[in-house]
Amino acid sequence: MTFRNGLKSLLRPEDSVLVLIDHQPFQLTNLNSHDPHMAVNNATALAKAAKAFSVPTILTSVIAERGGLIFPQITDVFPGQDVIDRTFVNTWEDPKVVDAVKATGRKQLIIAGLWTEVCVAMPAIQALGEGWDVTVVTDACGGISVESHEVAIQRMIAAGANMMTWLAVMAEWQRDWARIETAGKVTDVLKEHAAGSGIAYLWEQQLLNTPVPSAAG
């Protein structure tokens, strides 16, 4: 097994491509590994982070006519972008998706979707076998039970996948706060989706703009 370590193993926005899989109403109705509100929030935050760093993002659904459209919170991040609708359960067996990923020229494949044990595990494991550098964003995924989600993660780790959360992905893309072209965009995502951290930032701005009471009088 090749260990993932060293600076070159960290995610780089210029080498990353994101595939968001089946964030649809049908899957959400039987999501039990995560709070549904958090699943929508986290997937949306990941999408916004990708846009902030100009990371190509492929959106894909499975039989949307019956399973429902991708959450509007996600599609609104990419207005006008086509969603690739599939019949394949395994996204990586659909040539349209694979061709779209390959067309980006990126090598760091980042995946999130519903459900972890089905629609995430299968493409992740297949892509790993084909030599892709695969990262799964676990908190932008979810399964029908805590057990199914965790077993899927263990299975993908055993196959060589890297596991991260959405905030860790965004931080790794940013890497240096001196990168001012994206620092403000990162802060916006934090304010909108990172709850306590976002509120703390706003509070900090409030305090910095609050005059110190005068001791005179």
NORCORTA-V892338 format. One record per residue. N is the residue number from 0. RES is the residue in one letter. SS is DSSP state (helix for helix, strand for strand, loop for the rest). OMEGA is omega in degrees with one decimal (999 if undefined). Layout:
n->N res->RES ss->SS omega->OMEGA
n->N res->RES ss->SS omega->OMEGA
//
This chain:
n->0 res->M ss->loop omega->177.2
n->1 res->T ss->loop omega->-178.9
n->2 res->F ss->loop omega->178.4
n->3 res->R ss->loop omega->177.9
n->4 res->N ss->loop omega->-176.7
n->5 res->G ss->loop omega->-176.8
n->6 res->L ss->helix omega->-176.5
n->7 res->K ss->helix omega->179.9
n->8 res->S ss->helix omega->-179.6
n->9 res->L ss->loop omega->-178.9
n->10 res->L ss->loop omega->177.7
n->11 res->R ss->loop omega->-176.9
n->12 res->P ss->helix omega->-178.2
n->13 res->E ss->helix omega->178.9
n->14 res->D ss->helix omega->-173.1
n->15 res->S ss->strand omega->169.2
n->16 res->V ss->strand omega->-175.9
n->17 res->L ss->strand omega->174.3
n->18 res->V ss->strand omega->177.5
n->19 res->L ss->strand omega->-167.4
n->20 res->I ss->strand omega->165.1
n->21 res->D ss->loop omega->170.4
n->22 res->H ss->loop omega->-170.2
n->23 res->Q ss->strand omega->-178.2
n->24 res->P ss->helix omega->-177.6
n->25 res->F ss->helix omega->-179.4
n->26 res->Q ss->helix omega->-177.1
n->27 res->L ss->helix omega->-175.8
n->28 res->T ss->helix omega->179.4
n->29 res->N ss->loop omega->176.3
n->30 res->L ss->loop omega->-176.0
n->31 res->N ss->loop omega->178.7
n->32 res->S ss->loop omega->-177.9
n->33 res->H ss->loop omega->170.2
n->34 res->D ss->loop omega->-176.7
n->35 res->P ss->helix omega->178.7
n->36 res->H ss->helix omega->179.8
n->37 res->M ss->helix omega->179.2
n->38 res->A ss->helix omega->177.8
n->39 res->V ss->helix omega->179.6
n->40 res->N ss->helix omega->-174.3
n->41 res->N ss->helix omega->178.0
n->42 res->A ss->helix omega->177.4
n->43 res->T ss->helix omega->178.2
n->44 res->A ss->helix omega->178.3
n->45 res->L ss->helix omega->178.4
n->46 res->A ss->helix omega->179.9
n->47 res->K ss->helix omega->177.2
n->48 res->A ss->helix omega->178.7
n->49 res->A ss->helix omega->179.0
n->50 res->K ss->helix omega->-179.8
n->51 res->A ss->helix omega->-177.6
n->52 res->F ss->loop omega->179.6
n->53 res->S ss->loop omega->175.7
n->54 res->V ss->loop omega->178.9
n->55 res->P ss->strand omega->-176.8
n->56 res->T ss->strand omega->177.6
n->57 res->I ss->strand omega->177.5
n->58 res->L ss->strand omega->-179.4
n->59 res->T ss->strand omega->178.8
n->60 res->S ss->strand omega->176.0
n->61 res->V ss->strand omega->179.4
n->62 res->I ss->loop omega->-175.9
n->63 res->A ss->helix omega->179.5
n->64 res->E ss->helix omega->179.9
n->65 res->R ss->helix omega->-175.0
n->66 res->G ss->helix omega->178.1
n->67 res->G ss->loop omega->-179.0
n->68 res->L ss->loop omega->173.2
n->69 res->I ss->strand omega->-178.7
n->70 res->F ss->loop omega->-179.8
n->71 res->P ss->helix omega->177.3
n->72 res->Q ss->helix omega->178.9
n->73 res->I ss->helix omega->-177.2
n->74 res->T ss->helix omega->177.5
n->75 res->D ss->helix omega->177.8
n->76 res->V ss->helix omega->-177.0
n->77 res->F ss->helix omega->-174.9
n->78 res->P ss->loop omega->177.9
n->79 res->G ss->loop omega->-179.7
n->80 res->Q ss->loop omega->178.1
n->81 res->D ss->loop omega->172.9
n->82 res->V ss->loop omega->177.9
n->83 res->I ss->strand omega->180.0
n->84 res->D ss->strand omega->-173.0
n->85 res->R ss->strand omega->162.5
n->86 res->T ss->loop omega->177.9
n->87 res->F ss->loop omega->171.0
n->88 res->V ss->loop omega->178.8
n->89 res->N ss->loop omega->-177.5
n->90 res->T ss->helix omega->-174.0
n->91 res->W ss->helix omega->172.3
n->92 res->E ss->helix omega->179.5
n->93 res->D ss->loop omega->-176.7
n->94 res->P ss->helix omega->-178.6
n->95 res->K ss->helix omega->179.7
n->96 res->V ss->helix omega->-177.9
n->97 res->V ss->helix omega->179.0
n->98 res->D ss->helix omega->178.5
n->99 res->A ss->helix omega->178.0
n->100 res->V ss->helix omega->-178.4
n->101 res->K ss->helix omega->-178.6
n->102 res->A ss->helix omega->179.4
n->103 res->T ss->helix omega->-176.6
n->104 res->G ss->loop omega->-178.5
n->105 res->R ss->loop omega->-177.4
n->106 res->K ss->loop omega->179.7
n->107 res->Q ss->strand omega->-175.8
n->108 res->L ss->strand omega->-178.9
n->109 res->I ss->strand omega->-173.1
n->110 res->I ss->strand omega->168.2
n->111 res->A ss->strand omega->-179.8
n->112 res->G ss->strand omega->176.9
n->113 res->L ss->strand omega->-4.1
n->114 res->W ss->loop omega->-177.0
n->115 res->T ss->helix omega->-171.8
n->116 res->E ss->helix omega->-176.4
n->117 res->V ss->helix omega->-169.1
n->118 res->C ss->helix omega->174.4
n->119 res->V ss->helix omega->-174.3
n->120 res->A ss->helix omega->-175.5
n->121 res->M ss->helix omega->179.4
n->122 res->P ss->helix omega->179.7
n->123 res->A ss->helix omega->-177.6
n->124 res->I ss->helix omega->178.9
n->125 res->Q ss->helix omega->-179.2
n->126 res->A ss->helix omega->176.5
n->127 res->L ss->helix omega->179.7
n->128 res->G ss->helix omega->179.1
n->129 res->E ss->loop omega->173.7
n->130 res->G ss->loop omega->178.9
n->131 res->W ss->loop omega->173.0
n->132 res->D ss->strand omega->-169.3
n->133 res->V ss->strand omega->171.7
n->134 res->T ss->strand omega->176.4
n->135 res->V ss->strand omega->-179.3
n->136 res->V ss->strand omega->-165.3
n->137 res->T ss->helix omega->-176.9
n->138 res->D ss->helix omega->169.2
n->139 res->A ss->helix omega->174.7
n->140 res->C ss->loop omega->174.9
n->141 res->G ss->strand omega->-178.4
n->142 res->G ss->loop omega->-177.3
n->143 res->I ss->loop omega->172.9
n->144 res->S ss->loop omega->176.0
n->145 res->V ss->helix omega->-179.6
n->146 res->E ss->helix omega->-176.5
n->147 res->S ss->helix omega->177.8
n->148 res->H ss->helix omega->-175.8
n->149 res->E ss->helix omega->177.5
n->150 res->V ss->helix omega->178.1
n->151 res->A ss->helix omega->177.9
n->152 res->I ss->helix omega->178.4
n->153 res->Q ss->helix omega->-179.8
n->154 res->R ss->helix omega->-178.7
n->155 res->M ss->helix omega->175.3
n->156 res->I ss->helix omega->179.2
n->157 res->A ss->helix omega->179.0
n->158 res->A ss->helix omega->176.0
n->159 res->G ss->loop omega->-178.2
n->160 res->A ss->loop omega->175.3
n->161 res->N ss->strand omega->-179.4
n->162 res->M ss->strand omega->178.0
n->163 res->M ss->strand omega->172.2
n->164 res->T ss->loop omega->-172.0
n->165 res->W ss->helix omega->-178.6
n->166 res->L ss->helix omega->177.5
n->167 res->A ss->helix omega->177.5
n->168 res->V ss->helix omega->-178.3
n->169 res->M ss->helix omega->179.1
n->170 res->A ss->helix omega->-179.4
n->171 res->E ss->helix omega->174.4
n->172 res->W ss->helix omega->-178.1
n->173 res->Q ss->helix omega->173.1
n->174 res->R ss->loop omega->-174.0
n->175 res->D ss->loop omega->-179.0
n->176 res->W ss->loop omega->175.4
n->177 res->A ss->loop omega->176.5
n->178 res->R ss->loop omega->-169.2
n->179 res->I ss->helix omega->-179.1
n->180 res->E ss->helix omega->178.5
n->181 res->T ss->helix omega->-175.0
n->182 res->A ss->helix omega->179.7
n->183 res->G ss->helix omega->178.9
n->184 res->K ss->helix omega->176.6
n->185 res->V ss->helix omega->178.9
n->186 res->T ss->helix omega->178.2
n->187 res->D ss->helix omega->178.2
n->188 res->V ss->helix omega->177.4
n->189 res->L ss->helix omega->-179.0
n->190 res->K ss->helix omega->-174.7
n->191 res->E ss->helix omega->-168.8
n->192 res->H ss->helix omega->-176.2
n->193 res->A ss->loop omega->172.3
n->194 res->A ss->loop omega->-174.3
n->195 res->G ss->helix omega->-179.7
n->196 res->S ss->helix omega->177.7
n->197 res->G ss->helix omega->178.5
n->198 res->I ss->helix omega->178.6
n->199 res->A ss->helix omega->178.1
n->200 res->Y ss->helix omega->179.2
n->201 res->L ss->helix omega->177.9
n->202 res->W ss->helix omega->178.0
n->203 res->E ss->helix omega->178.1
n->204 res->Q ss->helix omega->177.2
n->205 res->Q ss->helix omega->-178.4
n->206 res->L ss->helix omega->-180.0
n->207 res->L ss->helix omega->-178.7
n->208 res->N ss->loop omega->178.1
n->209 res->T ss->loop omega->-179.9
n->210 res->P ss->loop omega->175.5
n->211 res->V ss->loop omega->179.7
n->212 res->P ss->loop omega->179.3
n->213 res->S ss->loop omega->177.6
n->214 res->A ss->loop omega->-177.7
n->215 res->A ss->loop omega->174.5
n->216 res->G ss->loop omega->999
//
